[in-house]
């Protein structure tokens, strides 16, 4: 899970990926995070209720080294990880002076450098074909760029696709 240099990396975005832009359907079987954890975050972000606590165990079960790749930076460890049952994860430090390739996401080249040739999965709602082309041309390893539907967030179909890809490695 979180650490073997032989394991693929799973880069995790937060907004639109773990926190969907639309409220999740109410499921009486799904515990609300406010009942699990006190509302003690300093920012009082009501969108944290959109997190699905089931995502944490599903992410851990992938067998990847989980890494935050989000503008939340270290706040993801403080506010997101506990609500998903995740341990403290490494955080990609995105330099301010990185110029993205034309049409590609500002995270793309930095994630490729961070992965250092290891297989990786990138879960984000802003991935485009330009990012896929850049990785295909410039990255020496294998990678799955999984675009998540931002209106629903990480879904079972995303996990199915990732598991299938990991099984082929």
N, C-alpha and C positions, 0 to 999 in steps of 0.2 A: 504494500500500500504506500505509505508515505516515506519513501526514502531510498529504496534500492536503486542503484544507478543502472541496473539491468532492466528495470520496469519501464514501460512507456510512461510518458508524462501526460497528464490531463490538465490543460490550462483552463481555468474557470473564470468566466465573466460573471458579473452579478446582475446588473440592470438589463432587463429583457431576457435574461437567461434563467437565473434562479429567482429573480423578482420579476414576474411577468407584468406587462403594462396594463393588463386588465385584471380585475379581481378574479380569483379562481372560483369555480362553482362551489357553493356551500355543500360540504359533505359531512353529515352528522358523525360519521365514523372517524373523521380526521380531527385530531386535537388542534385547537387553536393555540398558537405559540404563546399568547399571553397567559394561558393557563399553565403552560409548562415552565415558562420563565417569567419572572417579574418584569414589568415594563420599566427597566432601569437604565435603558440606554439614554445617554445625555442628549441625543438629537431627537428623541421621541418620534422616530420615523414610523408613521402608521402603515407604510407600505411593507414593513417587515412581516405583517400578518399574511402577506401573499406568499411567503416562503412555504414550501411543502416539506415538512420534517421527514417525509419518506425519501426525499432526494439524497440526504446524507448517507444512509445505508446503501442506497443504490450506487452512489459514487464510490464509496469505499469498496464495494463488491467488484468493481471493475478491475482492481488489482494494479492500478496506475499510481504513480506518484502524483498526488493532487497538488496543484500550485495555483494560487490566486493570480489572475491576469485581468485586473480590474482597476478602474480609477478609484475604487474604494480603498485601495492599498491595504495598510495594516488594519483599518477599520473592519475589513472583512473578517479578520480573525477575532475581533472583539464583538462584533454585532451579528455576523452571519453564521460563522462556524458553530457557536454554541447552540443556536437554534436548529441546526441541521445535525447535531451530534458529531461534528467533525473536530479533529484535533487542530492545534495551531498548524497552519500550513505556510510553506515558503511563499513569498510575494515577489512577483516580477517588478523590478524598479524600472519604470519607463523613463528614459532620459528626455528632458524637455527639448533638447536640440536635435532629436532624430527627425530627419526629413523622410516621410514615406515615399515609396515609389509612386509615380503617377497612377491614381485610381485605386491604390491599395490602402488598407486600413493602417492607421498609425501604429498599431500593435504588431503587425505582421513580421517585419524584419527583426524586431527586438525579440519576439518569441522564438524565431529561428535561431538567433544567436544564443539565447538562454538554453535551448534544447541541445545544443552542441552535437547534432547528428543523431541523437536518440529518437526513436519513434515517439510521436506525440499526437494527441487529440486536442483540438482547440474548440471549446464550446463557447459560442458567442452569437449574438443576434445580428451583428453587423458584418459578417463575413460575406464577401462577394466573389464572383468568378475571377476578378483581378487578383485577389489574395491567393486563390487556388493556383492561378498561373504563376504568380511570383514564387510561391513555395515549390511548385513543380520544377521551375527553372533553376532556382537558387539554393534550394535546401538539399543537402546530401543524403538525408535520411528519409524515412517514410512518415507521412503525416495525414491525418484526417481532419479536415476543417469542417466541423459540423455546425451549420447555421441553424440556430434555434428560433422558432417562431416567437417573436417578442410579445405577442398578444396572449399566448398561453404559457410561455416559459418551457423549461425542460420537460419533455414528455416521454412516455414509454417508447414511442417510435424512435426517439433520439437514442435512448439507452439500447434498444434493439440493434440499431445501426452500428453503434459503437462496439457492442459486444461481438457482432459479426465481424467487424473490421479487426478487432483485437484477436479473434480466433484465427484469422488468416495470417497473422504475423509469424 
